[in-house]
Amino acid sequence: MFATSTQRHFWMFKDETDVSNARLSANIKYISSRGRNMTVAERETHFLNVVEEKSLIMSYEYQLRDFCRKFHPPMPRYVVGTALHYLKRFYVNNSVMDYPPKEILVTCVYLACKVEEFNVSMDQFVGNLKGDREKAATIILNNELLLMQQLDYQLTVHNPFRPLEGLMIDMKTRFPTFSDPERLRPGIDEFLEQVFYSDAILIYAPSQISLAAIIHSASTSKENVDEYITKILFSEDQKRLLNLIEAVKKIRVMVRNVQLPHRDTIKALEKKLVVCCNPDNNSESPAFKKRMKQSFDDEESFEDGQYPSASSDQVRSMLMGLSEMGKI
């Protein structure tokens, strides 16, 4: 249940300001680390600010959705929803300058497929990617543990789709005066698609989001579901009703304000990202390739019965990660 879930206890924020502060903290942490020898003016020119990071993240959310739409075999929307949750959670606490979003994006989708039991092999998965598929598989596998660590191994996601279906069944059963609630479905689906590009999924419960989708669709279709909300769902709890009305208003405003940055803006930010990204985590950088070669050498050493060159702390961290994986 959502009320007792890790999502409710660890991945829900108080409001948009709370989310923005978390992103700002990640931005400041990265710039302080990588730009310690720069002046304030040099930092402002060289690095992405938090607003620019948010624009880039949104563009990658759209890319994730496009990738999943074209995926073969067809991907269920709850898998897409879980992948978008992972991407948002990862970049709430990490900077896009620190970890390449293109690589984290596909890793989020791959992990979501596994967690949601949408069974595709690695070969099937990378078959949906362009370019060097063997390299893509290596990058995904290398990033998978990192992603799980950054998500604190809290991988279960409660999407708004299930509570939506419950509400639709309830409307058909207890609100017979409203004929054919299914006619609201197109507006509901459109709203739910847009809501994942906002921060509403980090602030509001899935049931609140699904109810906001129904109310939004009814409103745009010039239908009225007020009686269902006030006299059936919350007839005996006015306090909850008032809280819900306020939440629905805020969710609808957040969705209404979703606007993908202009393509030229994104291109400029991508160029800036190439300059200020962390070379240690960039698969195209010499530093990353050197680290990868070391990991392959270590693997060969294991096969020869030797210990790898990693420090004891690194080995301990790896073992702790494997132990946590066993708890999933």
PyMOL commands that set and color helices and strands:
alter all, ss='L'
color gray80, all
select helices_A, chain A and resi 2-4+6-10+16-34+40-46+50-69+77-93+101-115+122-126+133-150+161-174+181-195+200-202+206-220+226-233+238-256+263-276+279-281+286-303+312-325
alter helices_A, ss='H'
color red, helices_A
deselect
rebuild
show_as cartoon
